[in-house]
Amino acid sequence: MAAIQCKTEIPSIEGLNDNQLTVGREFLLVCDGEFPKDLAQEKLHFNLKPEEKYQIHLLGFEFRSTTQADVKVTAYKAGNFQYQDLQLTDGTTTLNLGPIQYQVESVLEKQQPGQPPVKQEPFGPIGPASLPVPMLYWALLAGVIGLVILMLAGKVYRVVQRRNMLAKLKEHDSAMSPLAQFHQSLRRLQRMNTVFFGGKADPNHIPEAITSTYDMLKLFLTRRYQMPAMEWSDRLILKDLKKYHRAVYVEYGPDLKNLFKEYNRAIQDKEKLNEQDVLNITTHCRLLVEKMERLP
């Protein structure tokens, strides 16, 4: 353990008052004595109590000569500080720097009489500024805004779809009612598709019959309720009925929803269908269309 004597020096800096030590300003402990030759300078640190960590902080160590060294330090807390024997160590060797005393002035404005006390928090080495709002919050906000924009865009798109569909219906208007057109298409299918002949049907005609009657149902909904049902999903069709044709939705909405489910299961499991399955779904479709047509 080496005995060393140190004194404080405040280097002159343009713009700062000479010999006035303020929070964060660098100053030197100029130390004279015998220094060990094997001192590990990169490992040096002060032996401090936890409450003293902001009172003095080591910034660097540099020899002027074999018997004199500069210990560059700073303080992050204002006050009058005294050490009976400040110790510097590299973990193996400890240097006793002797008694050290210095006074650090606050960089804050002095409190005026009658004003409430200002709480001063010690601060450590200056680093990158932290964002007041975590990036996760900004990401969530952007996601919510994006979702709202998508929902609005979807509504606008459906409005445009409806407008274009109405224009096309006017261009290709038919003298037949929606129900009459449904019946005509169904009779034509029954004359051509072997599923409706009774007996064993052509295997290729079973999925064709399901697809054809499903399209007939959507064409009926398009003409009867003025919606682009051929382009919309089943969910959007039911949603539109609920909004613009409330009485129809209340009376036949559950039946139409169940019929949509039957068609979806049949389309997904085409290989498992038989002639009777197609006949049952077709009958269910025809009866429901006729009921919906009769409701004003």
matplotlib code that plots the C-alpha trace (Angstrom):
import matplotlib.pyplot as plt

x = [0.0, 1.6, 1.3, 0.6, -0.3, -2.8, -4.1, -7.0, -6.5, -9.3, -8.1, -9.1, -11.8, -13.0, -16.5, -16.3, -15.3, -11.7, -11.4, -15.2, -16.1, -19.6, -21.5, -20.0, -16.9, -13.6, -10.9, -7.6, -6.1, -2.4, -0.7, 2.9, 4.4, 5.7, 3.6, 3.9, 5.4, 2.8, -0.2, -3.1, -4.3, -7.2, -8.7, -8.4, -11.5, -12.3, -13.3, -16.5, -19.6, -22.8, -24.0, -20.7, -20.9, -22.1, -19.7, -16.6, -16.1, -12.9, -12.4, -8.7, -5.2, -2.0, 1.6, 3.5, 6.6, 7.6, 6.6, 3.7, 0.4, -2.8, -6.1, -8.8, -12.2, -15.6, -18.6, -22.3, -23.6, -23.3, -22.0, -18.9, -17.1, -14.3, -12.4, -10.1, -8.2, -9.5, -8.5, -7.8, -7.4, -6.9, -8.4, -4.9, -3.0, -4.6, -3.3, -4.1, -4.4, -4.7, -7.2, -9.2, -11.6, -13.5, -16.7, -19.0, -21.5, -24.9, -25.5, -29.1, -30.3, -30.2, -33.5, -35.0, -36.5, -40.0, -39.9, -40.5, -37.4, -36.1, -35.3, -32.0, -31.4, -27.8, -27.0, -24.5, -22.5, -24.3, -25.5, -28.1, -31.3, -34.2, -37.5, -40.4, -42.7, -41.6, -41.4, -43.8, -46.6, -45.8, -46.0, -49.3, -50.7, -49.5, -51.2, -54.5, -54.4, -53.6, -56.5, -58.9, -57.7, -58.2, -61.7, -62.6, -61.1, -63.1, -66.3, -65.6, -64.7, -68.1, -69.9, -68.2, -69.0, -72.7, -72.8, -71.1, -73.3, -76.5, -75.2, -74.6, -78.0, -79.6, -77.6, -78.6, -82.1, -84.3, -88.1, -88.2, -88.4, -85.5, -87.6, -88.7, -85.1, -84.1, -86.8, -85.8, -82.2, -83.1, -85.3, -82.6, -80.1, -82.6, -82.9, -79.1, -77.7, -78.0, -78.3, -81.9, -82.7, -83.2, -80.8, -77.0, -75.6, -72.4, -69.8, -68.8, -72.4, -72.6, -70.1, -71.4, -75.0, -73.8, -71.8, -74.6, -77.4, -75.1, -74.6, -78.3, -78.9, -76.4, -77.8, -81.3, -79.9, -78.1, -81.2, -83.8, -81.8, -79.6, -76.2, -73.1, -73.7, -71.7, -68.6, -69.2, -68.6, -71.5, -70.7, -71.0, -74.2, -75.8, -74.4, -75.9, -79.3, -79.2, -78.5, -80.7, -83.4, -84.0, -87.3, -85.9, -82.9, -85.0, -87.3, -84.9, -81.4, -80.8, -82.1, -79.9, -76.9, -77.5, -77.9, -74.6, -73.0, -74.5, -73.1, -69.6, -69.4, -70.6, -68.1, -65.2, -66.2, -67.2, -65.8, -68.0, -71.3, -73.9, -77.0, -79.4, -77.2, -77.4, -81.2, -81.7, -79.6, -81.3, -84.8, -83.7, -82.4, -85.6, -88.0, -86.0, -85.8, -89.6, -90.2, -87.9, -89.6, -93.0, -91.8, -92.4]
y = [0.0, 3.2, 6.6, 9.5, 13.2, 14.9, 18.4, 19.6, 21.7, 23.1, 23.5, 26.8, 26.5, 29.4, 30.4, 29.0, 30.8, 30.1, 28.0, 27.4, 23.8, 23.0, 19.8, 17.8, 20.0, 18.1, 18.7, 17.1, 15.4, 16.1, 13.4, 13.0, 9.9, 6.5, 4.6, 0.9, -0.1, -2.9, -0.6, -1.7, 1.8, 0.5, -1.2, 1.7, 2.9, 4.6, 2.7, 4.5, 3.9, 3.6, 7.1, 8.6, 7.3, 10.7, 12.8, 11.8, 9.8, 8.7, 9.8, 9.0, 8.4, 9.7, 9.9, 13.2, 11.5, 8.4, 10.2, 12.4, 11.6, 13.3, 11.7, 13.2, 13.3, 15.0, 15.2, 14.7, 16.2, 19.6, 20.1, 20.4, 17.0, 15.8, 12.5, 11.6, 9.2, 8.7, 5.3, 4.4, 0.7, -1.6, -4.5, -5.7, -2.6, 0.2, 3.8, 6.0, 9.5, 11.1, 13.8, 15.3, 18.3, 20.2, 22.1, 21.7, 24.4, 23.6, 24.5, 25.3, 28.8, 29.6, 29.5, 32.9, 33.6, 32.5, 30.0, 26.3, 24.1, 22.7, 19.0, 18.3, 14.8, 13.5, 12.5, 10.1, 10.2, 11.8, 9.2, 8.8, 10.5, 8.1, 8.5, 9.7, 7.2, 3.6, 2.6, -0.2, 2.4, 4.1, 0.8, -0.1, 3.4, 3.0, -0.5, 0.9, 3.8, 1.3, -0.9, 2.1, 3.1, -0.4, -0.6, 2.7, 1.7, -1.6, 0.4, 2.7, -0.2, -1.9, 1.3, 1.6, -2.1, -1.5, 1.5, -0.3, -3.3, -1.2, 0.4, -3.0, -4.2, -1.3, -1.9, -5.6, -5.5, -8.5, -8.6, -11.6, -11.2, -12.5, -15.6, -16.3, -16.2, -18.6, -21.1, -20.8, -21.5, -24.4, -26.1, -25.8, -27.4, -30.2, -31.0, -31.2, -32.6, -36.3, -35.7, -34.8, -37.7, -40.3, -43.1, -43.1, -39.7, -38.8, -38.2, -35.0, -33.7, -33.8, -30.9, -29.0, -29.1, -27.8, -24.9, -24.0, -23.8, -21.8, -19.3, -19.2, -18.3, -15.5, -14.1, -14.1, -12.2, -9.7, -8.9, -9.1, -7.1, -4.9, -6.1, -7.5, -11.0, -12.7, -10.9, -10.8, -13.4, -15.0, -12.9, -9.6, -10.7, -11.4, -8.1, -6.1, -7.8, -6.9, -3.3, -2.6, -5.3, -5.8, -7.6, -10.2, -10.7, -11.2, -13.7, -15.7, -14.6, -17.8, -20.1, -18.3, -18.6, -22.4, -22.8, -21.0, -23.5, -26.4, -25.1, -24.5, -28.0, -29.5, -27.5, -28.5, -32.2, -32.6, -36.2, -37.3, -36.0, -38.2, -37.5, -37.3, -34.7, -32.4, -32.9, -32.0, -28.8, -27.8, -28.3, -26.3, -23.5, -23.4, -23.3, -20.5, -18.4, -18.7, -17.7, -14.7, -13.5, -13.5, -11.3, -7.6]
z = [0.0, -1.2, 0.5, -1.8, -1.4, -3.8, -4.4, -6.5, -9.7, -11.9, -15.5, -17.1, -19.8, -22.0, -21.0, -17.5, -14.3, -13.2, -10.0, -9.8, -9.8, -11.1, -11.6, -14.5, -14.9, -15.1, -12.5, -11.5, -8.5, -9.0, -6.9, -5.8, -4.3, -5.0, -7.6, -8.1, -11.5, -12.1, -11.6, -14.0, -15.0, -17.2, -14.1, -11.7, -9.7, -6.4, -3.3, -2.5, -0.4, -2.4, -1.3, -2.6, -6.2, -7.6, -5.5, -7.5, -10.7, -12.3, -15.9, -16.5, -15.0, -16.6, -15.3, -15.5, -14.2, -12.2, -9.0, -10.2, -11.8, -12.9, -11.8, -14.0, -12.2, -12.1, -9.8, -10.6, -7.4, -5.8, -2.3, -0.1, -0.1, 2.2, 2.2, 5.0, 2.8, -0.7, -2.1, -5.7, -6.6, -9.6, -7.7, -6.5, -5.5, -3.5, -3.5, -0.5, -1.9, 1.5, 2.5, -0.4, -0.2, -2.9, -3.3, -6.3, -7.3, -8.8, -12.4, -11.5, -10.7, -7.0, -5.3, -4.6, -1.1, -0.7, -3.6, -2.9, -2.7, -5.9, -5.8, -7.4, -8.6, -9.2, -12.7, -14.2, -17.3, -20.2, -22.7, -25.5, -24.8, -24.0, -25.8, -23.6, -25.3, -25.9, -29.6, -28.9, -28.2, -31.5, -33.3, -31.8, -32.7, -36.3, -36.4, -35.1, -37.6, -40.4, -39.4, -39.4, -42.8, -44.2, -42.7, -44.3, -47.6, -47.5, -46.9, -49.8, -52.1, -51.3, -52.0, -55.4, -56.0, -55.3, -57.6, -60.4, -60.0, -60.1, -63.3, -64.9, -63.9, -65.6, -68.8, -68.9, -67.3, -67.9, -68.3, -66.0, -62.3, -60.1, -59.1, -62.7, -63.8, -61.0, -62.0, -65.7, -64.9, -62.6, -65.2, -67.8, -65.4, -64.6, -68.3, -68.9, -65.6, -65.0, -61.2, -61.7, -64.1, -61.2, -60.8, -61.2, -62.3, -64.2, -61.4, -63.1, -63.0, -59.1, -58.4, -61.5, -60.1, -56.7, -58.3, -60.7, -58.1, -55.8, -58.6, -59.2, -55.6, -55.7, -58.9, -57.3, -54.3, -56.7, -58.6, -55.8, -53.2, -55.4, -54.1, -55.8, -54.3, -57.1, -55.9, -52.1, -49.5, -47.6, -44.6, -46.5, -48.1, -44.7, -43.4, -46.3, -45.8, -42.1, -42.9, -45.9, -45.8, -42.1, -42.4, -44.8, -42.5, -39.4, -41.2, -43.3, -42.3, -40.2, -43.0, -45.6, -43.3, -42.9, -46.7, -47.2, -44.8, -46.7, -50.0, -48.5, -47.0, -50.3, -52.4, -50.0, -50.0, -53.7, -53.8, -50.9, -52.5, -53.9, -56.0, -53.0, -51.3, -54.4, -54.6, -51.0, -51.2, -54.4, -52.9, -49.8, -52.1, -54.2, -51.3, -49.5, -52.7, -53.2, -49.5, -49.8, -53.0, -51.3, -48.5, -49.4]

ax = plt.figure().add_subplot(projection="3d")
ax.plot(x, y, z, "-o")
ax.set_aspect("equal")
plt.show()
